[in-house]
Amino acid sequence: MFKYITLLVLGLLVTKVQAAKSFEVSVVSKDNQPVSDMVVYLTPKFLLPEGVRQDSGPNETIGQRDKKFMPYISVVQKGQALHFSNQDDITHHIYSIGGENRFEFKLKSGEVKQTQHVNSAEEIAMGCNIHDWMSGFVLVVDTPLYGKTNDAGSISFTLPQEGDYDLTIWHPQLDVEGNQRTYSLDTESIGAARIYRVVLEKTMLPIPEQKNQEEFEFLEEY
């Protein structure tokens, strides 16, 4: 009898661990407007159960089109590589600004370049030595649960397990220290709607204009 009860309890625990649930995060401005392209990631405060994949997802591709980084913001998991694809008809000279994940290279029209794997979780600011108005960002996170909000300001996750998580939002134009906010939450107490709503305290800063202010470009060395 005791053995049967023990097995039953273990069975219930396994069922609870394996029952992945969907979970949605909604980000809105202080005037209740949806905020798109906000990076959102969840960091569990517990060890994920065996069998839950923590491998890096597909490598991120960052295009250069119309003399801009496309997308302006990317997010990857630590251990991935970054792919750059020059879709312009000119050369770019791409570089990262500071940090542990350093890179710098020239990329001719139509070329694709893969960086070394990014092995430090951090914000990477990028620029172009030829077109100094170009700016872009990559956030490297140390969790498999990450993404960006859609046009409706929301993002959905499939949780490997209920429990305590740190939920972090990040955007280079988020006007707070470190460009991020972190919230502690227990997903079991979210409620039936399974939605966690984040309301920004301040207005987002404007994205720098990605446009040449000069009438010429100096490309002699390229």
C-alpha positions in Angstrom: 0.0 0.0 0.0 2.8 2.4 0.9 4.6 1.6 -2.3 1.5 2.3 -4.3 0.9 5.7 -2.7 4.6 6.7 -3.3 4.3 5.8 -6.9 1.1 7.7 -7.2 2.6 10.8 -5.7 5.7 10.6 -8.0 3.3 10.2 -10.9 1.5 13.4 -10.0 4.8 15.3 -9.7 6.0 14.1 -13.1 2.7 15.1 -14.6 3.0 18.6 -13.1 6.5 19.0 -14.4 5.6 17.8 -17.9 2.5 19.9 -18.2 3.8 22.9 -20.2 1.5 25.9 -20.1 1.2 28.9 -22.4 1.9 32.3 -20.8 1.5 35.7 -22.4 3.2 39.0 -21.5 1.6 42.3 -22.6 3.6 45.5 -22.7 1.8 48.9 -22.9 2.9 52.5 -22.6 1.8 54.7 -19.7 -1.1 55.9 -21.9 -2.1 52.3 -22.5 -0.8 51.9 -26.1 0.9 48.6 -27.2 4.7 48.6 -27.3 6.2 46.6 -30.1 9.7 45.2 -30.5 10.3 45.2 -26.7 12.6 42.3 -25.7 11.0 40.1 -23.1 12.7 37.1 -21.4 12.0 34.8 -18.6 14.7 33.5 -16.3 13.6 30.5 -14.1 14.6 30.7 -10.4 14.9 26.9 -10.4 16.7 24.2 -12.3 14.8 23.2 -15.3 13.8 19.5 -15.4 15.8 17.1 -17.4 14.6 16.8 -21.0 13.8 20.5 -21.3 15.8 21.8 -24.2 18.1 24.6 -23.4 20.1 24.5 -26.6 20.5 27.8 -28.5 17.8 28.4 -31.2 18.5 29.3 -34.8 21.3 31.9 -35.4 20.1 35.5 -35.8 20.5 37.1 -39.1 21.0 40.9 -39.1 20.5 42.5 -42.5 22.0 45.8 -43.8 19.4 47.3 -46.1 18.9 50.9 -47.1 21.9 51.7 -45.0 20.2 50.5 -41.8 20.5 47.5 -39.5 17.4 45.3 -40.1 16.1 44.6 -37.6 17.2 47.5 -35.4 16.9 45.2 -32.3 17.8 41.5 -32.2 17.9 39.1 -29.3 19.8 35.8 -29.1 20.6 33.2 -26.5 24.2 32.9 -25.2 26.1 30.5 -27.3 24.6 31.5 -30.7 26.4 33.1 -33.6 25.3 36.3 -35.4 24.9 36.3 -39.1 25.2 39.6 -41.0 23.8 39.9 -44.6 24.6 42.9 -46.7 21.6 43.6 -48.9 22.8 47.0 -50.0 24.8 47.6 -53.2 27.7 49.2 -51.2 30.2 48.0 -48.6 29.6 48.3 -44.8 32.2 48.2 -42.1 30.4 46.8 -39.1 31.7 46.9 -35.5 30.5 46.3 -32.0 31.0 49.0 -29.3 32.7 47.7 -26.1 31.7 44.6 -24.2 32.9 41.0 -24.2 31.4 40.0 -27.6 33.6 42.1 -29.9 33.6 42.0 -33.6 34.6 44.2 -36.5 34.7 43.4 -40.3 34.0 44.8 -43.7 31.1 43.4 -45.6 30.8 43.9 -49.3 27.5 44.0 -51.2 25.8 40.6 -51.2 28.2 39.0 -48.7 27.2 37.1 -45.5 29.4 37.0 -42.4 29.1 34.8 -39.3 30.6 36.0 -36.0 32.1 33.9 -33.3 29.6 32.6 -30.8 28.5 35.2 -28.4 29.3 33.7 -25.0 28.6 36.6 -22.6 25.1 37.8 -21.7 25.1 41.5 -22.4 23.8 44.4 -24.6 25.8 44.8 -27.9 25.6 48.2 -29.6 26.6 48.2 -33.2 27.7 50.8 -35.8 29.2 51.2 -39.2 32.5 53.0 -39.7 31.4 54.2 -43.2 27.9 55.2 -42.4 28.1 56.7 -38.9 24.3 57.3 -38.6 23.7 53.5 -38.6 23.0 52.0 -35.2 21.6 48.7 -34.0 21.5 46.5 -30.9 21.7 42.8 -30.0 20.8 41.6 -26.5 22.4 38.3 -25.5 20.4 36.5 -22.8 21.2 33.4 -20.7 17.8 31.7 -21.0 15.9 29.8 -23.7 12.7 31.8 -23.0 13.0 35.0 -24.9 11.6 37.1 -27.8 10.2 40.4 -28.9 6.7 41.8 -28.6 4.5 41.9 -31.7 2.5 44.9 -33.1 -0.1 44.3 -30.4 2.6 44.6 -27.7 2.4 40.9 -26.7 4.5 37.8 -26.7 3.6 34.2 -25.8 5.8 31.6 -24.1 5.4 27.9 -23.5 6.6 27.4 -19.9 8.5 24.2 -19.3 7.3 24.3 -15.7 5.2 26.5 -13.4 7.1 28.3 -10.7 9.1 31.4 -9.8 10.6 33.4 -12.7 12.3 36.8 -13.2 10.6 38.5 -16.1 12.8 41.2 -17.8 11.9 43.7 -20.4 14.6 45.5 -22.4 14.9 48.1 -25.1 17.7 50.6 -25.9 15.0 53.4 -25.8 13.6 52.3 -22.4 14.3 55.4 -20.3 15.4 53.6 -17.1 18.8 52.5 -15.7 20.3 49.8 -17.8 17.4 50.1 -20.3 15.6 47.3 -18.5 13.1 46.4 -15.9 12.9 43.1 -14.0 9.8 41.7 -12.2 9.6 38.7 -10.0 6.5 36.5 -10.5 5.0 33.2 -9.7 3.3 31.8 -12.8 1.0 29.7 -10.7 -0.6 32.9 -9.3 -1.1 34.7 -12.6 -4.8 33.5 -12.9 -6.9 31.8 -15.6 -6.2 34.5 -18.3 -2.5 33.5 -18.2 -1.5 37.2 -19.0 1.1 39.3 -17.2 0.7 43.0 -18.0 3.6 45.5 -17.9 2.8 49.2 -17.9 5.8 51.5 -18.7 6.5 54.3 -16.2 8.0 56.7 -18.8 7.6 57.6 -22.4 10.1 55.7 -24.6 13.0 57.7 -26.0 13.0 58.2 -29.8 15.0 55.9 -32.0 17.9 57.9 -33.6 17.2 58.7 -37.2 18.8 56.1 -39.5 19.5 58.5 -42.3 22.5 60.3 -43.8 22.6 64.0 -43.0 25.3 64.7 -45.6 25.0 65.0 -49.4 28.0 62.7 -50.1 29.8 59.6 -48.8 33.5 59.1 -48.7 34.3 55.5 -49.8 37.8 55.8 -51.2 39.3 53.1 -49.0 36.4 50.6 -49.7 
